[in-house]
């Protein structure tokens, strides 16, 4: 059982990293990765909103898996 949760944590962690990399590609260059903004506020639409929501969901799943793993071991 512990092995299953450990593998699940690894898979979810890799998915979170991949989604964050996809989000950084659309940010307009290397400056967006380090927090530089262009001063224009935009709303998230389409794929950008989907990636944002998926990131939140995966982070919540990762936290839940971590807590369950802590309680089991």
HELIX and SHEET records of a PDB file:
HELIX    1   1 UNK A    2  UNK A   25  1                                  24    
HELIX    2   2 UNK A   30  UNK A   33  1                                   4    
HELIX    3   3 UNK A   47  UNK A   72  1                                  26    
END                                                                             
